[in-house]
Amino acid sequence: MTSSDRVTYATLTADNEDLHAAYDRGLRVAKTWLGTTIPVDVGGTARTSGPVFAVTSPGDTATVLCSAHTADESDVDDAVTAARRAAKPWASTPWQERVAVLRAAADLISGRVHELAALMSVEVGKNRLEALGDVEESADLIRYYCRQFADHDGFELDMERLSEREHTRSVLRPYGVWGVISPFNFPMALAAGPAGGALVAGNTVVLKPSPQGTFTAAKLVGCLREAGVPADALHLLPGGDATGRALVAHPGVDGLTFTGSYQVGMEVHRTFATRYPKPVICEMGGKNPAIVTRSADLAVAAAGITRSAFGFSGQKCSACSRVYVDRAVYEPLLAELAARAAELVVGDPTDRAVFVGPVVDAAAVARFRDAVDHARAHGRVVAGGEVPAPGPGGAHGHFVTPTVVTGLPPDDRLFRDELFVPLVAVAPVDSLDEALELANDTDFGLTAGFFSGDDTEVDRFLAEIEAGVVYVNRAAGATTGAWPGVQPFGGWKGSGSSGKAGGGVHYVQQFLREQSRTVVAR
């Protein structure tokens, strides 16, 4: 991908004809992959004894994209055992060689961005820009962690001396076997980021992707292996909750990254360590607020909220799902949000004009229906609230419309519960004090947005908001759109366990532990 058509989450338009032509070519390639059977992959050896599950497209449930074999406990055990055997040789590989391998993998991903993005569109429902961004973010996450290793000379540092004969070095060393459980909503980036970080640090990796995302994860593993990651250093375990539980419970897993819901993440955090503490990075949900003051540029605010509330159909942990707006500008902002929501095109995510694709499954549609019914009973729906049946173009997919609701009390569950659907709740407030109090009154603390023309208000927001990723006056996304090396992405409170953000300067060190080495000269 050239610099002229490179897509990030801050890309506002898709008017580049070359980009669309390349995506269309990629879509044709991706369609030739359909019908594939994905095995359990233990050290490069395909296993096909486990039960088969089908991965269908959320945009057209009649389309079977691939079939995959489920990894059972014995597969998990064999993968971890093989990863353990490979851990010492991979850790002993000079860090410069590991960096070269991972950089080559990133280049392969970027070189295949269009076909990988098209596959992602049909597998999880991301529109063109969202899918292209996800794939390119995957490559950039890997590149960033490689750069961190190179910039810090492999994280080896001379320390001070107590005597001339004594020499001490601080060395960061890998843990061993690292498990990665990745979600459906960023099926490549949230697998590539932790897996790439763990691998460049010298760990071996056992990857368990979300079932809806298995196809994309298999393509990622293919790129990593083709670039030179040894077969026994990387394993792929398709499957559902039982496979994930077996990986979490396995005593041979030295560290773990989990991305998913708050409820499951907290269970993982409580149960992963047994005999002694082990590192576990839980990246969980969000109920992300935007605050709009009376001095804000309402057009900028509406644009940023719209992109963050309805991008990828609200299925981002960083999605904007609640808005607190000064009462003086509440009605005009509400009207602008409703108008923008009504203009968004819902449909096949591979179509150029579509912004809102399907939600991932029937359970998401049910959550949407329930939330809309609740809003109608206790407040009002000012835009959307519909479930097209059949979907746009006659497809039998999981389509819902971008929805704006208001008139609910500030303690209503639609302001509290993470829904993962394209629905944003809006409430008027009478002061910045009230807005900040409501914004922080949550178990989550992932992202937050602020719109104001007053620098004093901005400073106060930055000082008081309880979130790990914050944006001010950002039309490209009120609460979404972080990029590796630009906006470190990680949550506070119930949104994250480590306080170290992905794509940031402190992240890759989590896959390492410090060893102090003192040698006294003879």
FENKAQUI-V181085 format. One record per helix or strand of 2 or more residues. SS is the DSSP state (A for helix, B for strand). FROM is the first residue (numbers start at 0). TO is the last residue. Records with the same first field share a line. If there is no record, write none. Layout:
SS = FROM-TO / FROM-TO
//
This chain:
A = 16-32 / 72-91 / 94-110 / 112-123 / 127-150 / 152-154 / 188-199 / 213-226 / 230-232 / 240-248 / 261-270 / 297-313 / 326-342 / 361-377 / 391-393 / 412-414 / 431-439 / 454-463 / 507-510
B = 35-37 / 39-41 / 44-46 / 51-56 / 59-68 / 155-157 / 165-173 / 176-181 / 203-208 / 233-235 / 254-258 / 278-282 / 287-291 / 319-325 / 379-382 / 402-405 / 422-428 / 443-444 / 446-450 / 468-471 / 491-492 / 511-519
//
